[in-house]
């Protein structure tokens, strides 16, 4: 109790002196009373005064001269901008939007996540991987995880690559930034329209010219690619985002031939290829490539959870040394603890088992949602169902504009995204048919009925 009392007194002395110094009640270089003198004045112990002086000395409020005592450090008046304080308070008052129901395409269902297994594996990492956890990691990521991913993509996606070609990152956006550092500064990138807006925005903010490429029934238009003549294109061939189009082999060959003939790169975003219903997985575009034209982006955000922040990039061998040279002194941005835990999960079969379980779970949820939508929106809905991924696209006759739908959904606490979010230019509002992106991974099966009823009120009134 005595120690707590002394600590409390020392903090009081320290705070009072600090406030007086910042209020300029002392002159610069003014000598403070001796420790004993201050203790007698305040009727406290010398140790309390000593602790207060030492804290002020450590923080730079005072300085000491041997055998002469403590003196006030010269300080400038701190400039305080009242506008900055006002803006900060306004910012802090904001609260995130909370939803009763979510048709988000960006989330996963965490209720089935094997928390016990993940925790058990994480403990093993702490016990067995001290040499990794206590050092600056390799910019590419731990070789064990890269080896596990190389095996995983070999039998799941038909990709033959060396672990040295694999780069681990804290998300595909981060990896895309690193990739852009390897390409010419004046590079022009073709992007699908509609397509993944985060990639498009990231590139535009980095000053990279993006060229919107329209889609046809087979995916991104080869005619438009040849006309625009970009240096690279970003595509989602296994499940086009957001339309769901699966690129047939004829278009894949056309795309690869274009890249080979023009010495261009194809960036394949394979964001949710693990979930294909009623048929086998579609092979990756990378697996068709014989000329090292394809750069592959994969992620664990859809199979596990977005908050894990672990994705990977597979580079053509020609870019591997360039990446190593450019990043030789960089520190990676992912969690080494999560990376090593994920490696054990893959290596010991837990990952594949969990993906199979979620494949069945999401399949049931998807079927039930489609049945409910068809029943509740009879005659006014068209479901663009490609039986793949964690979302599908629908067209619904609605009297409301896109902006009105978005406002009504927010008011109803329904998380809902329209095609406008993914289009380079907002679509015209005068068409009765409105295109929506229906994600089904986050919403619970038992809430599907109520969520569809809420959606009906938002769209039809």
N, C-alpha and C positions, 0 to 999 in steps of 0.2 A: 504493500500500500504506500510505503514511503517513497519507493521509486516512481510510482504513478504520480504522486503529489509533486515531486521534484521535476518530473517531466512536464507536468501541467504548468508549473511556475516558469520553467525555462521557455516554454512556448509563448507564454504571456509576455515575458520580457522581450523575446525575439520579435514578436509581432509589433509591440509598441515601438521599439527602436526602429524597426523597418518602416513603419508608417510615418514616424517622425522624420526619418531620412528622406523618404519619397515626398514628403510635404515640405522639404527644404527648411525644417526647423533647425538644422545644423548647417554650418558653413562647410564648404569644401576644405578638407585637410584639418578640420577641427578635431581636437583630441577628446576622446571619450574618457569619462571617469575610470579610474582603475577598477579592476574586478572587485577588490575589497571595498573600495569606496562606494561603488554602485550597490554592492550587497548591503552595506550599512544603511545607505539611503533608502533602499526598498525593503529593508528588514527581511532579507532572504539569505539563503546560503550562497557562499562563494561559488560552489559547483554549479548552481543554477545560472548565475551570471556568466560563468566560464562557458557553459554549453551554448548560451544565447550568442555570445561574442563569436564563438567558433563557427556557428551556423551562418552568422552574418558575414564572417570572413570567407567562408566557403562559397557563398553566393555572390561575393564581390561588392557588398555594401560598405565594407570597411577594409582597411589594410593595417598591417602591424609593422612596427619598427622595434628591433631587438632592444630590450631594456628601456624603451621609451613608452610603449603602450600601443593603444589602438586609435586609428584616425579615420575620419570620414572620407570615403572615396568620392572624387568629383563626379557628379552625374548631371546629364542634361535633362531638361524637362521632357517627359514623355508626351508626344503629340497624340491627342485623342480626337478622332473624327467622329462626331455625333451621328453622321449619316451611316457610317459603317456599323455602328452599334444598332441603329434602327433596323438596317437591312438584316443583320444577324438575328435579331429577335423575331422578325417576320419569317425568316427561313426556319427557325427552330419550331415555330408554331405549326408547321405543316405536319399532317399525319397521312400515312399510307392508306390507299383505298382498300377497304375490307369488303369481301364479296360473300354472299350467301351461297352462290353457285358459280362454278367456273367451267367455261368451255375453252380454257386456255390451251394453246398448242405447245406452250413452253414448259409445262410442269410434268411431274411424275407423281404416281401414287406411292407415298412413303409408308402406307399402312402395312405393306407386305415386306418391307425391307428387312433383311436378316440382321438385325442390330446385334444380337448375341454373337453371331459368327464374326461379324466385323470387329466387335470389341475384343473377342478372343484373339483374332489375328493381329490386331493392333498391339495387344500386350506382347505378343511374340516378337513383333518388330522392335519394341522397346528393349526386350531382353537380348535379341540376337543381332541387331543391326546398329550397334552403337557407333561403329566406324563410319556409317553413312549419316546418322543423325547429328553427329558432333562435328561434321566437316562441311565445307561448301560443296554442294553437289555438282556433278557434271551437267553442263548446260543442256545436254540431250536427255538427261534423266538417268536413273539407275539402269545399268545394263540388264539386270534381272527382269525388270518390267518390260524393257524393249524386246528381250528374247521371248517373253510370254506373249506379247502383242504380235510378234512376227509369226508365232505358231497359231495364234487365234485367227488372224486374218487369212492365214494360209488355208485352213479348212472351212472357215466361215465365208470368206469373200473371194477365194481363189487367188489371193495375192501372194506372189513369191518375192520376198525382199530380204535384205540382210538387216539385222538389228541396228547396224550403224546408219542405216537410212532413216531410222525412226527418231522423231523429235517429240518429246513430251512437253506439254504446255498447259497453262491454266485455263484453257478454253480455245475454241477454234478462232475466235476473234484475235486473241493474242498471237496465235500461230500465224494467222494471215498477216499480221503486222510484221512479224519476223521474216516471212516470206517476201514481202514487198521490199525489204532491205536488200534482197538478193537480186532483184530484177532491175532493169534500167530505170533511171529517174523519170524518164519521159514515157514510161510504159502506159499503155491504154488497156483497160480491162473491160471486156464485155460481160454484162450481168443479165441474168434472166429477168424478164418483166411480164407478169409479176414475179417477184423473187424475194429472197431473204434481205429485208431492208437494213438489218444491222451491218451486214457486209458492205452494202452499197454506201451507207452513211459513213462507215469507218474509212473506206477508200476516199470518199469525197473530202472528208475532214483532213485526210493526209495529203490533199492536193493532187490526188491521182484522178485522171480523167476516166470516168466510167461511161460505157456506151450501153444503153438499154437495148436488149434483144428480145423481140416478141417470140411467142410460142406458137407452135401449131400442134396437130394431133400427136406428133411424135416427140414433142419436147421443144428445146430451143431450136430456132430456125437456122438451118445451115445457109440458106440464101442470105439471111440478114448478117450472119457472121462474115460471109465472103464479101458482102457489100461494105460492112463497117471496117473490116480488116484490123481487128484489135491484135495486140501482142499476146493476150491471154484471155481465157474465158473462165468464169466460175459457173459450174453446172451442178445440178442435183439429179443425175440420170436414174437412180434406182427408185426415187419417189419424189418427183419434182415438187419443190416447195414454192407456193402452197397448193398448186392444182392437183397434185398426186399423180401426174402422168408418169408412166414407166417408159423410159426410152428404149425402143426396140433395137435389135442388133444392127439393123440396116442404118439407122441414124448414128449409132455408136461408131460404126465403121467410117461413115462419112465424116464424123467429127474428128476421129483419129487421123484420117487421111489429110484433112485440112491442116491439123497441127503439124504433121510430118512435112507436108509440102511447104509450109510457111515458117517453119522453125518456131512455132508458137507453143505455149503451154496451155494445158487444160487443168484447171483446179477442180477436182471432184470432191464435193461436199457430201459425204455419205452419212448423213446425220441420224437416220433412224432405220437403217436397212435390216436391223435384227428382227423387226416385226413385219412379217409377211404372212398373210392368212390364206389358208386353203391350197397354197402352192409352195414350192421350195423357194428359198431366197434367190433373188436376182443377182447374178455375178456382178462384181464391181467393174466399172469402166477400166480401172487400173489393170485388172487381170487380162484385158484384151490388148493392152498396149505393148508393142514390141520395139518401140523407138524412144522410150523414156521421155514421152511427151506429157505424161499425167502426173500431177502432184495430188496426193490423196490426203483428205482431212477426215478423221474419225473422232468420235467422242463417246464418253461414258455417261453423258448427261441424260440421255434418254433411257438407257438400260438400268442405270443406278439412280442418280439424282443430279440435278444441275448444281447443287451446292457443293458437290465433291470437287468441282473445277479441275477435271482431268480430261484432256483431249490429246490427240497425237496427230502428227503429220508424217507422211512417208515421201521423202524426196527422191527424185531421180539421182543416180550416182553422180551426175555432172554437177549437181548443186550441193552435194554433201560437203566437199572440201571448202567450197565457198562459204557455206554456213559456218563451218568450224573456224575458218579464218576471221570471219566477221564477228563471231561471238566468243572468241577464245578467252576473254577476260570478263564475260558477262555472268551474272548470277541468275539461275532460273527462278521463275515466279510461282511454281507450283509447290504444294505441300509434299515434302519428302516422306513424311509419315503416312499420308494418304497413298502416295505412289507405291510405297513398299507394302502397305496393307493390301492394296489392289492386286499387286503381283502375287501375293500368297493366295488371294481369293481366286484368281485365274488359274494359277499353277495347281491348286489342290481341288479344282473342279467345282467349287462353290459358285463361281460366276456363271458358268454354263447352266448349272442346275437352276439358279435364280432366274436367268433369262427365259428358260423354258417355262418356268412357273408363271412368270409375268406375261409371256406370250399367250398362254391359255387364258389368263385372267383378263387381259386387255381385249382378247378376242371375244369373250363373253360380254364384256361391257359394251364393246363396239356394236355387236349384234343387237343387243337390247336397245341401245340408243337409236339405231337405224329403224328398228320396228316401231318405237314410240314416235319418232319424227314422221314416219309414213302414216301412222294412225292419226296423229293430231293435226297434221298439215295436209290432209288428203286434197289432191287436186292443185295445190299451190306450191308444191315442193319438188325439186329434182335433186337427187343425191348423186354426186360424182364420186362413186365408190370404187377405188382401185384396189381394195383389200390389202392395204399395206400401211405401215406407219402408225402414228398415234393421233392422226387427225384425218378428216376428209372434208371435201368442199361441198356446199349445197347452194342451190339457187332457190329463193323463196319469193313469191309474189307478195310485196308489201307496199302499203300506201305511203310509207315514210321514206325520207331520203336517208342516205348513209349517215350523215351527221346527226339526224334526228334519231336514228336507230342507236347510234353510239351514246347519245345523251340519255335516251330512255333506258338503255341497258345499265348505264351507270346509276341512274336514279333507282332502278329496281335491284341494285346490288348484284348484277349479273355480269360476270367477266366474259366479254364477247368481242371478237375481232372480225372486221369486215375486210374485203379484198383491198380496200383503199390503203390499208396499212402497208401493203406489200407492192403497190403499184408506184411507178416512178411519178406519174401524175394521177391525181384523184380522178376517179371515173365520173362520168356525167350522172347527175341525180335524177334525170327524167325517165329512166327505165323502171318499169314496175318490178322486174326481177332484180333482187339484191343477192349478191354473192357473199357468203359467210364461210369462215374457217371454223370447223367444229372439232376442237380438241376434246378428247374424252379420257385422257389418262389421269387427270387430277380429281375429277368428280367421282364420288362414291356411288356404287351401284344402287344402293338404297335411296339415293337422292336424285336419281335420274328422272323419275316421273315428275317430281316437283320442279326440277330444273327445266324440263321441257315445257311444263305449264307456264313457268315464268317467261321462257323464251317466246311462247305463243302470245302472251300479253304484250311483250315488247314489240313484236313484229306486226301483229295484227290489231292490237288495241282491244 
